[in-house]
Structures are given as C-alpha cells and as structure tokens.
Amino acid sequence: MKVLAVTNLSQAEAYQFQGFARSGVQTEVMCPPSSAYTEFLLENNIKVTPLKIKKHFDSKAIRSIRARLVNTNADILHVFNNKAVSNGLLASRGLPVKIIAYRGIVGNVSVFNPVSWATYLHPRVDRIVCVAEAVRQFFLNMSFAGWRFPSYKPVTIYKGHDLDWYREPRVDITQFGIPEDAFVVTTVANMRPRKGIQFFIEAMNNLPVQIAKKTHFLIVGKMDEKALRKSLNKLGQNTSRVHLTGFRKDAAAISGSSDVYVLPAIKREGLPKTVIEAMAYGVPPVVTNTGGSPELIEDGKSGIVIPPGDPGAIAGAVKILYENSEQRKKMGQEARKQLNEKFHVNQTIRETLALYREVVEYK
C-alpha cells in the first residue's frame, strides 16, 4: 500500500508515519521544510518532500502534490489540515487515489460555506478521520433540505500520544512570582474567545476566602492583558494571584509543575493537547463539557467535567481538589494511566491502517 500524506507534521503525526512504514506501508510525507520532525522521518527511512502551502488554492502546491501522486501511484492521499484538503482535492482530479481528510476541531464547517464544499463536504473525500467522537457527531448532525452528511464518512480515531514524549523536567514556577507553598492552578491557551479565559480568571473570586488566599492561577500562552482587564479588575485584591506568562515553549512542563490543570473552553474543542500534556505529567484535569474534552477523562476518577462558561463550577472543582490531596494525587495517577491505555499512538496507528485497508479494499 502506498500513502502520500500532506501535513504540517506534529510529533504525533511523525510517530504515526513511523508506525505505518514499520507495518510495510510505503509512506511519503509532504510538509513545510521547517517542520521540527523532518529529521526524525528521514532517520526512519521515510521520504520527505518539502511543501509549503500558502493559501486554500495554491497553484504551485497543487502541481507539487499532483506530481508526487502520479510519481508514487499512491493508493491514499491523507490530508491533515484545511489547506492540504482543498489543494489535495484539486491535485487529485482524474486520479484513482482515495482521499482521507483529518479534522481536529468541532464546527467551522457549514453547508452554506463554499469553502466547506471545497474541503470536508466535497464528494471526492472518502473518509474524514475525526480526532474525537464529538467531531464525528458534528458531521453526522449536518443536514439541509433533505440532504444528510453520509454516515459512513466520519470515523473517530483519537490522535494518540506516548508518555515518553513528556519527560521535560518540571519548571520552577516561582519565577512567575508565585510563592513556593502556593496551590497552583494552570491553564494553557492562546487568546481566543472560545477558550473561556475570562471565566477562568473570574473563578478566583468564587473560591472561599481562605482557599483563595493560598491559590494562584497561572495563564500560559499569548494573551492580551488589556482584553482581560475587565475580568482582572473584578478580582480586587485577588488580582495579584493571577499570573500571565505569555508564550512559552515549555508550556507542557509548566502544566506538569502545577497542582491542577483547567481548560475553561466554551466551544469547539477537539481533543485538546494541553489537557493531554497535563495528564501525561499526572496532573488532574478539570475540563468543560464541550467538544472532545470529556472523552479524555472519566469524570470523578481521572478528572472533573464541568459546564462551560461557569466560573462557579471552575471554583467548585478547584475547591474539591484543594481540600482532598489524596484524591487529587490519585486522580492525577488515573489521568496518566487513562492516557497511556486509551490514547496511545500505537492504537492510532492500528486503527488508521485498518481504515486504509477498508478504503482501498486491501487484503
């Protein structure tokens, strides 16, 4: 079997391709020349062709993809992002290759959007690998004027990870002005309305006074402090217990240095990597009941699931974990165990190869 993958190349994807190659699948990867895992693929004897897609309809990228499809006589074109899907579809016109698209978030696909019909709704797409069941259900619920999205197309395959990827030493978080004996609650996100950061901040004032005095909130990622000022101003004297680090390459290790991790998202999450990183370090996660986040954990055992947009619910979960150190420790251990058993990259490799064989009817 021959597979051509077009991707930006994340760590998880690089290890998937390694697994495909070891299983006898002839795999070639087209990705930006700056991709961090290019050398890893080359070391594993996987052909890499540099490709930088600049826009949804990039004539140069289309020609490059088509040339590789023709040259390799690929059975499958696996496209991992919006631009890869739209350009890959155009590149494959008239060729017998099967097309598998990857979708990592809920939403942003609509029957009323022409771009959607040039990507995930295009009839030429054979399957859509959904990173979470929530993504799959989003597609299955799509309908218009008697048309329904084909039920066989979306397939849930979790993007797997490996605990060995998360061995970076924990971070000394006192560098952010946090006392050594503080109870630290962290979130990692870039400034987007759907991330719900304002609710995370406002949760500080919903904590009992004695707990709030010993608790510090740490926000890691690109944030506009002016945009958050309204929420910060509501905190009064608690303002000094909320810290913004800005963008950090060691965000995962910072989460791993915390007592609790919170993802306060209000919509559109797929299978959030930031939650996975916290789980890998044995930090209990608190997630909102949106997108694929609840699929990562078993509520009350390996994490806590709360309603979105509710500062009081965030505070309530933090209070439970603050007051029960043994439960917090056990929940973190269960989170790490769950990640290793249900979301391992080897499982992703097996399920994706099974999908490949089904699509090309390979025996």
N, C-alpha and C positions, 0 to 999 in steps of 0.2 A: 504494500500500500504506500502511496506517495502523498504527502501532505505539504502544502505551502501555507505558512502562517504569516499574517501581516499584523504587526503589533508594535506597541511602544516598548515592550519587553520588561515586565516586572520580574521580581525574583521568583514568585510563584509560577509564572509562565515559563521561565527559563528551566525550572526543575521539571515542569510538565513535559517540555520538549525533550529533555534528557531522558525521561521515562519512556516517551514514545520511541525514541531512537533505540533504546535498550530492548524494546519489545519488537524490534525489527521493522518499524515504520520508517520509511525514507523521509526524513523531515528537513525542510529548508525554511529558514526564518528571514523575513524581510522586516527590518526595524531601523530606527534612526541610528546613524553612526556613533552618536554619543551615548547610546544605551549602556548602562553600567554592567550588564551581564553578557555582553557580546563575547568577551574573552572566555567566559565560562562555557558558552556554547561551542566555541572553536576548540577548546580543550577536550570537549566531548565529541569531537568529530562531526559536529552539526554545521552544515553550510549556512553562512550568514551573508545576506545581500543587503548593503546599505540602502535605506529608503526613508526619505523624509517627506511626509505628505503635508502640504501647506494649506489645502482647503478641501472642501467637500467634493469638488470636481476639479481635480488637478491632472491636466493632460499628461504631464511628464510622469507622474506617479502611475497613471493608468497604463501608459506604454510600458513602464518598467514591470509592473505586475503581470501584464499580459505576456511579455517576453519570457518571464520565468514560468508562467503557466504552460506555455507552449513548449519551452525547452525541457521542462521536467515531466510533462504529460501528467500533471497532478490529478489524483483522484478527488482530493478535497482541498478547497480553499477555506481556511479558517481565519476569519477576520475579527479583530479584538476591540475595535473602537469605531465610533461613528464614521470618521473619515475613511478608515480602512474598509468599512462596509460599502459606502457609496462608490468609492473608487474601484474596489474589488468587483462589484457588480458590473460596472461598465467594462472593466478589463476582461471579464469572463464571457462577454457576449459571443454566442455561437460556439462556445466550447462545452464539452460534456462534463466539466468539473462540477462536483457537488459543493454547495456553499453553506458553511456553518458560521453563524454570527454569534458573538458573545455580548451579553447585556448585563451590566453590573449595578444598575440602579432601577428603582421603581419610577415609572412616569416618563414624561418628556417624549412620548410617542403618541401621535394622535391621527385619527383618520382624516382630520381637517387640515393637517400639515403636509404640504407637498414633499418636504424633506423626508418625512416618515415613510412615504411611499417609494422614495429612492433609497431607503435603507431597510429597516426592520419589517416593514409591511410589503416590501417588494415580493411579488410571487416567485421570483427566482431563488429566494432564500429557502433552503431546505429544512434547516433546523435553527433554533435560537437556544444557545446554552445560557440558562438563567442562573445567576450566581446564588439566588435564594428562591424558595418557593413563593415568596411574596412577589417577586418579579414575574414568575410564571403565571400566577393568578392575575396579575395586572393584564397580561396579554390575553388570557382566557376570557376576561370580562369585557374585552373590546368588542363592540358591535355597532352597526349603523345600517338603518333601512333594510333589515333582513340579512345583512352580511354579518358573519361572526368570524373572529380570528380562528384559523384552523387549529383544532385541539391537539393535533399530533406534533405541531411545530415546536412549541416551547418545552424545553426539558430542563429540569433542575439538576445542576451539578455544582456542588459547593466548591469554591476555589480553595484548595487545600493548602495547608502550611506544615511546618515542621518545627518542633520545639528547639531543635539545634540551630535554627536561624536566629534565635533570640538569646544570645549569650553575652551581649554587651553589658559591661558592669553597670550596676545601678549608679545613679547620679547623686551627688551631694546637693540636695535641693535647698540647703541653707544659703547657697549662692544667690537665691532669688529673694532673700530677705525673710525666709521662713525659719522660725525657731526650731531648734533640734528636737524639742519634745512636742511639736505640733502634730495634730491629726490632719493629714493632708489628703485632700480630695482633688483629683485632677481630671481635666477634660482636654482633648486634643482636637482641634478643628481650625480651618481657615474661615474667615469672616463671610458667612453666607446666612441669609435669613432662616433657611431650613434647618440649620444646626442648633437653633434654640439657645444660644449662649446667654441671652438676656434672662431666660428662666433659670439657668444655672446660677447666675450671679444673684438673682433675687431670692434664691433658695437660702442664702446665708441668713437673711432676716427671718426666715421661717424656722430656724433652729432654736431650740431652747437656749436661753441666755448663757447658761454655764457651759453648754457644748460649743456654742458659737465662739466663746472666748478662747477655746483651745483648738479651734478648727481653722484651717487655712485652705482656701480654694486656689488652685493653680491652673491657669489657662495657657495652653501651649499652641502656638500657631500664629498665622498672620491675622492680626486684629487691628481694627481702627478704634483706638481708645475714645476718640470723640463720639463715634457712633454708639459706643457703650456707656457714654457718660450718664445718660438718663437713668439706666439701671444702676450704675455705680453710685449715683447721687442719692438713691433711695436707701442705701445701706447705712448712712450716717457714720457712726464710729466703727462699724464693721468694714468700712471701705478699705482700711489698712490690711485686712485679712484676705483680700483678693489680689492675686499677683498675675501679671501678664508677662510671658517670657519672649513673645514674638516667635518667629520661625526657628525651629531647632532640628538639626539633623539627628539628634539623639532623643527624639520625642518618645520613642518606644521605651528606652531606658529610664526616662523621666517618669513615665506612667508606672513602670516597674518599681520605682522608688516610693510610690505613694501607698496610702492605706486603702483607698477606694478609687475606682475609676467610674466616671459618669459620662454617658453620651446622651445629652438632652435633646436630640433631634426631634423635629416636629413632623417631618415627612421625608419620603423619597430615599430612605437608606436602602442599600443593597445588603451586602454582608460586610459591615464596617471593619476595616483593617485595624483601626485604633482600638476597638474592643478586643479583637483577636490578640493584639500586642499585649494588652494588659493581662488577658487570660494566660498568655504564654509565660508571663512573669509571676503568675499565681496571685494576681490582684483581683479581688471580687468586682465584677462589673454591675453597674446599675444602668439599664437601658430603657428607652421608651418603647411602647408597643406600636412601633411603626416600621414598615419595611421588613427587612430580614433580620433586624437586630434580635427579636425574641427567639429566633430559630437557633441562635448561637448558644443559648443557655437554657437550663431547666430552672424555672422560676422558684426561688426559695432554696435551691440546692446549690447551683453553680453561679448564681447571680440573682438580681432582683429586677423584675419588669414593672414599670410604672406607666401611667397615662402620659401622653405628650402635652407640653405646654402647661405644666403644673408645678410651680416652684415648691408648693407644699408637699407634693409627692416625692420630689427630689430630697427635700429636707427630711421627710419621714424615713426614707431608705437610708440616708446617711446616719440618722439617729440610731436606727436598728444596728447598723454595723459598728458604730462608735461604742455603743453600750455592750456589745457582745463580741469580745475579742476572739473567743474560741470559735464562735460561729463565723466570724469574718475570716479567720485563718482556714477553717475547713472549707468555706465557700470558695476561697481562692484556690485551694488544692483541687477541688472538684472542677473548677473552671479550667484549670490546666489539664486535668485528666480528660474532660469532655472534648477539649480542643484536639488533644492527641488521638482520641479514639474515633471521633465523628467527623473531624475536619482535617484529616491528614492528606498531604499531597499525593500519596500513593493511591488513595481512594479516588481522587480526582483523575489520576492517570487511567485507572482501570475503567471508570465509568465513561470517560471520554473516548477511549479506544473502543469500548462496546458500542458507543454511538456512531463512531466512524464506520465500524463494520456493518451496522444496521443500515446506515445511509447508502453505502456503496454495495450492500449485499455481498460483503466479502466473507468468504469461508475460510 
